[in-house]
Amino acid sequence: MTKQEMFDKFVEFMARFAEYKAVAALRDGFIMTTPFTICGSLFLLIANLPIPGYPELMASMFGPHWTDPLNAVAGGTFNILGFIAVLAITYKYVEAEGCDAIMASILALAMFVIIMPASVAVDGGALAENVMPKLWAGSNGVITAIMVAFFTSVVCCWCEKNHIGIKMPAAVPGGVARAFEALTPGVILFTTAAVVFGLCHFIGNTTLPELIFAVIQTPLQGLSDTIVGGTVFSMLMTVLFWAGIHGPNVVGGILNPLMIANSLDNQKILDAGMSLLGNPDAHILTIQITDTLMKPGGCGATFGLLIASYLVARSQQMKTITRLGTVPGLFNINEPIIFGLPIVFNPYMLVPFCLAQLAVMLISYGAIVIGFMAPFSAIQVPWTTPPIIAGFLMNGWQGAVVQIAGLAAATAIYFPFVKAQDNAFYKEEQSEAKEHEYKEEGTPVLNH
């Protein structure tokens, strides 16, 4: 099998993988969590603006506890990420199957609550019973939420499609009928949840979220937080996008839950009064790096391509595409470049498209490792925030400097390839111009 055939099979596999119902539901479900994490980040950002003297000024104006309402909003969004995820993923999966998505989502939420820890340790070692700890409703419970969402979706769709349930007469209102139809999947789900809770409690003196966190989520977060993991994820995004598959969506469906959990774990370190800078327990790769810093201009760090094009472009095609792509690129939207240049299946652009984003990721990673920039907390900005501004808002002037360095590296990587692409376009335009001129000169003039 040739390298091209192997690549084609890889692309074909990833295209099919992206269309799997579970993968699509995971991706779309976590997209639905975005308003909550972004809104929570905005309030957290207001409470922690990276401006010298800002906390003291606000405290003098509004009192020493001025951040409490802002932190309440952050806690009410970040700390229920598991609840949001289980609802959103279930809804997207069941909706795609054409079944009752609302009822399935509610059943999934109930099942998730059943298997959660029902107590929390308080001062003195005593246990507060009949509570829902935010610790397991948030990032620590994300993997459990995903598993519950898939299990609930399969059970509900199977029952509905096979007409397994209590059927009410036609005269009964639709809402009442659907409520009774949900009894059968509800009994199946809640019985399963009770058995799982009992097994974990009586055999292991634990709960399913705690067990999954220790056995699955912690190792996965550890793997995602390595330079090797970051390299693999970055390369997959760009290779797939170059092949015409939306790599960030495919990879992000799996990667983003782990990256969000990493950033929320860092926030817990800050909340405990410790610093992230130089802290061995802090995660380096977080959602801010994978979703914002390493993609200035969009996937592939294509704003570097635009800068390189402004420096060398002679062809009208390159100049036109660059002008069209600049304003969207400022807001990290690069579809005009991806499909207009194009980058997709463009042999000139495969290498820089992959290497530029990887270089930006490595620069960001290295800046944290050497202590120039602190690891990121829970503060996020909308993905459309322009480069450099995004870095400043999330991590102060150090974040802005790191983004500038990343853009410079991306521009340097794109430069020779953009020049080669532009030369090809320019020669083609010159050839077409000469051909057009020849045809005009060779056309006889008719005398009237």
N, C-alpha and C positions, 0 to 999 in steps of 0.2 A: 504494500500500500504506500503510495507516494505521500509526501508531506501535505500536498494540496488536498488529497482525498481525506487524510486524517483531519485536517482543519475543517473541511466541509462537513464531515461527520460530527465533529465537535460542535460546530455552529448549529447543525440540524438538531442535535441533542438538546442544546441549550434553548433553542426556539421551542421545542416541545416541552421542556422543563418549565419555561415561563408560562405556558398555557395550562399546566396542571391546576386543577381547581384549588387544591390546598395552597399552592404557591401564590396564585392570583389572590386568594382570599387573605393570605398573610400579608401580601404587599398592600392591597387596597385597605385592609383593616388598619394597618399601622399608618397609612396615609390619613385615615380618619382621626388618629390621635394627634396629628400635627397642630390643629388649632389650640388644643389644650396645652401642649408643651410650649408652643410659641407664646401664648398668652401668659402662662405661668412664668416663662422666661422674662417677659417684658416687665412684670411686676418685680421679679427678683432682680432684674437689671436696675430698676429705679431704686431699689433698696441698696444696691451695691455698685453704683456708678464708679468706674475707675478714675476718679478725679480727686487729686489731693485736697483735703479739707472739706470734701463734700459731706461725709458723715457728721462731722462736728457742726457744720452749718445747719443741716437738717435737724439735728438734735437740739440745737439752740432755738430753732423756730417751732418745732412740734413736740419737743420733749424727748427723754431718753428712750422711750419705747415706740418711737415713730415708725419703726420697721414692722411692728407686729401685724397690722392689717395687710401689708404687702406680703409678708411671709405666710400669712393665712391663705392668700390666693395661691401662692406657690405650692403650699402643702396640699391644698384642695385640688390641685391638678397633677403634680408629679406623684403624689402619694396615693393616687387611685389609678395609676397607669394600668395596673392589672385588671381592674374593673372595666376600664374603657376598652382595653384590648380584647377582653373576652366577649364583650358586647359587639364590638365592631367586626371582629374576625368572623364570629358566628353569623352575624347579619349578612356579610358579604358572601360567605360560602352558601348559606341557605337561599339567599336571594338569587344567586347564580343558578341554583337548582330549580328555581321556580316554586319554592315552597314558602310556608309562613315564616318569614324571617324575624318578625317582631317577637312572636311567641318563643321561637327557638332561642333568641338572644336573651330573653328574660329567664328561660329555663337554664341557660348556660351560666348566667350570673348567679342564680340560686345555687347551682351545683358548685360553683367556685367558692361561694361563701361557706357551704357545708364542709368542704374539705380544708378550709383555712384553720389555722390555730384559733382557739376560742378563748385564749387567756394571754396576758402579758405580765411580765415581771415588773414590779414596782420597787420603790426604795425599801430596803430591808429584806428583799428576797421573796416577799409575799407575791401571790398571783392574783391579779384582777381578772375575775371570770366574766364570761358572756360579753366579750368585746371583740372588735374586729381590728387587729393591729394594722396600722398603716404600713408597717414594715413589710408585710406580706401582701398588702393590697397594691403596693407600688412596684418598683423595679425588681425586687427580690421574688415577686410572684409572677413575673412575665412569662417564663417558660411554662409554668403550670397553667396559666391562663390560655396559652396557645394550645396546649394539649386538651384542656377542657373544652375549648371552642371547637376543635376538630371532632372530638368524640360526640359532643352534643349535636353538632351539625349532621353527622352521619346517622345518628339514632333518629333524629327528628325527620330527616328526609326519607329514611327507610320506612318509618311508620306512616308518613303521609303518602308516599308513593304506593305503598302496598295496602293502603286503606285499613291500617291497623289502629283501631281506636273506637271510641264510643260515638256512634252516629246518631244525631238528633233528627227529629222529623223536619220536613221542609218548612213548616210554619215557624220554627224557632229562629229568632234573629241570628244573623251571621256571626256577630260577635260572641254570643252565647254558645253557638255551635262550635266555634273555633276553640273556645275555652275548654269545652268538654273533650274535644278531639285531642287537646294537649295533655289530658290526664294520663294516657297510656305512656307516651314518651317521658312524661314527668315521673311516673312511678319507676320506669326503667332507670332513668338517670339518677334519681334520688336514692334508689336502692343501691345502685353502684357506688354512689358517693358515700353512703353510710357504711358499706362494706369496706371501702378503701380507708375511710377515716378510722374504723375499728381496727383493721389490720395494722395500720401505722401506729395507732395509739397503744394497743395492747401488746404488740410484738416488739416494736422498735421505740416506744415512748416518744414518738415524733408525729409529724403530720406530713402529708404529701408535698406541700410547697417547700417545707424545710428539707425533706429528703431530696427532692429534685434540685433544689438550690445547691446542696452539698455535692451531689453526684454528677449533675449535668451542667447547671448554669455556671457555677464557679469555674470549672475547667474550660468551658466554652469562652467565658469572658477572659480567662487567662490567655487562651490561644489567640483570641481576637486582639489582645493587647500587646502582641509581639510584633517586631519589625517584619518577621516572615509572614505573619498573618496579614498585616497591612499591605505588604507587597502583593500577595496573592489576590486580595480583594480588589486592590487598585487595578491590577493587570486584567482581571476578569471583567471589571466594569468597562474598561476602554476597548479591549479586544472584541467584546460582544457588541458594543455600540458601533465600532468600525464595521462589524459584519451585519449591521442593520437591525440588531436587537437592542432594545433599550436596556443596556447593561446596568445603570444605576437602579432601575426598578427591579430587575431580576435579582441582583446581588443584594440590593438594599432590603428586600423582603426578608432575607435571612440575617443580614448584618446589622440593620438598624436597631432591632430590639436589644442586641448585645451592646451596641455603642451607647444607646440611651441609658441602659443599666450602668455602664461604666461611668457616665457623667453624673448620674444620680448618686452612685457610691461616693464619688468625689465630693459631692455636695454634703453628704453625711459627715465626711471628715471635717469640712468647714464648719458645719453646724455644731460639731463637737468641740470647736474652739482650736482646732489644729490647723497648721498651714499645709497647703498642697505642694509648695515649692520644696523640692528635695525630700518629699515624704515617700518612702518606699512602698507604702500601701496605696498611693494614688495611681489611678489608671492614666496612661499616656494617650492611648488612642480612644477618643470619644466621638460622639456624634458631631461635635463642632468641627473636628478635623476631617472626618470622612464625608460630611455633608456640606461643609462650607469652605474651610481653609484650602483643601487640596483641589478644589474645583473653581478657581477664579475664572469667571466667564462661562462656566458650565463644565460638564464632564470633559476630561482631557485638557483642562486648564487652557481653554481656547482663547482666553483674552491675550495670552502670550502670542498666539498666532496673529491676532488682529494687530498687536503692536509691531510685530515683525513685518507684517504686510504693509503697514504705513511707512516703514523704513525703506523697503526695497521694491514695492510693487510698481511695475511699469505697464502691465497689461490692463486693458479696460475691464476684463472679466474679474480679475483679482481686486482691482480698485472698487468696482461696483459691489461685489460681495462683501468687501471689508466695510464699506459705508453702510450697507444694509444691516450688517451684523453688529455694528458698534453699539448702538443704543440698547438692543436686546442683551448684548454681551455684558454691558454695564450692570445688568440685573440678573446675570448668570443664566440667561436663556440663549442657547447656542444652536437651536434647530436651523436658523438660516445658514449657519456655517456648516453644520453636519450634513444637511441635505442640499444646500445651495452651492457650496464649493465644488463638489461635495467632499466630505471626509469618508463617508461610507464607501467601502471597497476601493478607496483611492490608494494606490501603492505608494505614492509620494508621502502620504500622511499617516500610515500605520505606525511607523517607528516613533515619530515625535508625539503623536496623539497618546501613545502609551507611556512614553518616557517622561513627558512634561508633567503629567499628573503624578506619576511616581516620584519625580524629583521634588515636587511641592510637598508631597506627603513626608518624604524623608527629611526635608528641611524643617518642617513643623515638628516632626518626631525628635530630630536632633536638638532643636531649640529647647525642648522640654527636658531632654536627657541631660544637657549641659547646664541647665538651670537658668538659661536666659529668660525663659517664659514659664510661667506656672501651668500645671495641668488645668484643664478646663473643668468648671463646676457645672451646675445645671443651667446656667444662663445660655440661652440660645437667641439667635435673631432669625427673622424670616430668611429663607434661602435666597430670596431675591435682593437681599441687602448687598449693595455694591462692594467689591473687594476693597480692602484697606479699612473702609468704614466698618465692615463686619468684624475684622480683626480687632479694631480699637474698642468697639462696643463690648466684645466678649472677653478681651484680655488686656485692655489698656494699650499704651503705646508700644509695648513689646509685641502684642498681637498684630498691630499695624506694620511694624518693622518686618516681622516674619512673613506677612503677606507680600510686602514689597520685594523681599528677597525671593520668595517663591515665584512672583511674576517675572522678575529679572531672569531667573533660571529657566522658566518656561519659554520666555522670549528667545533666550540664547539657544535653546534646544530647537525651537521651531525655525529659527532664522535661516539656516542653510536649506532646509526642506521647502520652506515658503519660497525662497529664491529660486530653487529648482522648479517648483510648480509654476511660479510666475514666468520664468523663462520659457517653459513649455507653452503656456497660454500666449505669451508674447509672440513666439515664433508662429504659432497657429494663426494669430490675428494678422501678422505681417503677411503670411502666405495667402490668407483669404483676401487681404487687401490688394495684393499684387494680382491675384487671379481675377478679382473684380475689375481692377484697372485694365487688365489685358482684354477682358471681354468688352469693356466699354470702348477701348481703342480699336478693337477688331470689328465693331459693329458698323456697317455702312450707314452713311447719313443719307436719308431720303430727301430728294429735292421736290418741292411742291410747286 
